[in-house]
């Protein structure tokens, strides 16, 4: 079989790339990965070999969102690191029968320069942002090249738009990052009503986001916590372990203790209690009536499961007010956000009121339920996107 190289440039892109890589490896191909940003942990978890040593930076590859972020990347050496990764690609590209790009203009341009056949999944771009996608230079020219054997989009709107712009067929086959949560249907114990809390996975932004989420929870009506009327579940990554979590929340007046029902640990402050769920991300998504999100891919997965999403904008580097607004355009009308400046008391109070309203609507509003189902298919696609894309890529090298 063929030798393939996965080229990706972001944490969410690495997740999709690792799922594609695993599906391609299962079809008998030799697959390696060259992540341009971060440590490429999803590839390691999938058993995919990485090219060279990897390094993580505090901006998580999102320094382009602000001047401060750009300066931070320069100071930390991320720009030099990226250039070294690209030079390595140019040296080793000839070894591969096909380069599979997952990302945006940087890996697209890099793949074009290495002069090998390319298939690209443009997970970072969508025509939903502006109605007509303005690809940055020289992305469109690269995608029109004969070296690019196939182009896949993240939604049908983008596929239709780019097919017209590029004068070639652009395919929408679904999104690989939806497959794990669609396949894992395990649920949490039944609850009358449940809100899932998604603070993201990048540190130190994770800690900042968690602080804002806890402040918002404190503004929920006390009666919701009586008689188990509402359960709150925090989907937390393993990198924030119990001692670190306790040290983090204690100055904010919260404690970490065993849950009364024996289901694990819970955060507690006064009348508020929140179950801590590590390794149960998919279960939190499937079991929740509403997701409060401060994350990128996690919010997309929530929408893909036909759940309403409430955003709580933070200070970044990722989940800023600007990022949240762009995410609403990407994911559609079932993603909500209270007005106001991020982190202000009035904004947190408004977010809590909106959470209660959406929680009630998720149960009783059939129009909202129907809209969630429609947006899930239009924006993210049906299950099996990764397998369909891997088969289409495999067909290119057979």
PyMOL commands that set and color helices and strands:
alter all, ss='L'
color gray80, all
select helices_A, chain A and resi 11-26+41-45+63-65+67-76+78-95+105-113+139-144+156-166+176-183+205-217+222-225+242-250+281-287+297-304+321-331+345-364+366-380+385-396
alter helices_A, ss='H'
color red, helices_A
select strands_A, chain A and resi 3-8+30-35+49-50+98-102+118-122+148-153+194-198+231-236+255-258+265-269+272-278+290-293+308-311+335-337
alter strands_A, ss='S'
color yellow, strands_A
deselect
rebuild
show_as cartoon
